[in-house]
Amino acid sequence: MLRNLDPNIYDIACIQEPHLNPVNLANASNLKQYWDVIYPTDHHANASRSQTIMLVNKRLSKNNWHMVPIKSPNVMAIELTGRFGKVRIYNIYNPCESDATLHFLERHM
């Protein structure tokens, strides 16, 4: 799927249940030429496996976006700034057997 993610078409991709290698990183070496791989805030500090990552096209200036700090392996966000103002894009993984992530997001917002 990620190989078909055309950087000439897409600027941001939100991925749930990413394949992470033994050192807890996305196997994205072939993507790094075009994409910044963004992990949840506490990705390496949290014992729980991150269920979300975001890919941000390197064509987007890092001066126009930043990661929003959220302490959850299941929720992450970036904030984009431009002539349009500000907008946040959330990537949310909510397991079928629980609404805990939705309750967390409700408290966050």
C-alpha positions in Angstrom: 0.0 0.0 0.0 2.7 2.5 1.0 4.6 1.9 -2.3 1.5 3.2 -4.1 1.4 6.5 -2.1 2.4 8.9 -4.8 4.1 12.0 -3.3 3.0 14.0 -6.4 -0.7 13.5 -5.5 -0.7 13.2 -1.6 0.6 15.6 1.0 -0.4 13.7 4.2 -1.1 10.1 5.0 -2.6 8.8 8.2 -1.7 5.2 8.9 -3.3 2.9 11.5 -1.7 -0.4 12.7 1.6 0.3 10.9 4.1 -2.5 10.5 6.9 -1.7 13.0 10.3 -3.4 12.9 12.0 -4.9 16.0 13.4 -1.4 17.0 9.8 0.0 16.9 10.2 2.0 13.7 8.1 1.9 10.5 9.8 0.0 7.7 9.9 3.2 5.7 13.4 3.4 4.4 12.1 3.6 0.8 9.7 6.4 1.8 12.1 8.7 3.5 13.1 10.3 0.2 9.6 11.9 -0.1 8.0 11.6 3.4 8.7 12.6 6.9 7.6 9.7 9.1 5.9 11.1 12.3 5.3 9.0 15.4 3.1 9.6 18.4 4.6 11.9 21.1 5.7 9.2 23.5 6.4 6.5 20.8 9.7 5.3 22.3 8.9 6.1 25.9 5.6 4.2 26.0 5.6 0.5 26.5 2.4 0.2 24.4 2.9 -0.3 20.7 2.0 2.8 18.7 -1.0 2.2 16.5 -0.7 5.3 14.4 1.9 7.1 12.3 1.6 10.0 9.9 3.6 10.6 6.7 4.1 14.3 5.8 5.3 15.1 2.3 8.7 16.7 2.4 7.4 19.4 -0.1 5.4 20.9 2.9 7.7 23.3 4.6 8.5 22.4 8.2 7.9 26.1 9.0 4.2 25.5 8.2 3.4 22.4 10.4 4.3 20.9 13.7 3.3 17.9 15.8 0.7 18.5 18.5 1.9 16.8 21.7 -0.6 14.1 22.7 0.3 11.3 25.2 -1.4 8.3 23.5 -0.1 5.5 21.3 -3.5 5.6 19.5 -3.9 9.3 18.8 -1.6 11.8 17.2 -2.1 15.1 15.4 -0.3 17.8 13.4 -1.2 21.4 13.0 -0.8 23.1 9.7 -0.5 26.9 9.4 -1.0 29.0 6.3 -3.0 31.7 4.6 -6.1 29.7 5.5 -5.3 30.0 9.2 -4.7 26.9 11.3 -6.0 23.4 10.9 -5.3 20.2 12.9 -5.3 16.8 11.4 -5.9 13.9 13.8 -4.9 10.3 13.2 -7.0 8.0 15.5 -6.9 4.3 16.1 -9.9 3.1 18.1 -9.9 -0.7 18.8 -13.2 -2.4 18.1 -13.5 -3.7 21.6 -13.1 -0.4 23.4 -14.2 3.3 23.3 -11.3 4.4 25.5 -9.5 6.2 22.6 -12.7 8.2 21.8 -13.0 9.1 25.5 -9.4 10.2 25.5 -9.9 12.3 22.4 -13.0 13.9 23.9 -10.9 15.0 27.0 -8.1 16.2 24.8 -10.2 18.4 22.7 
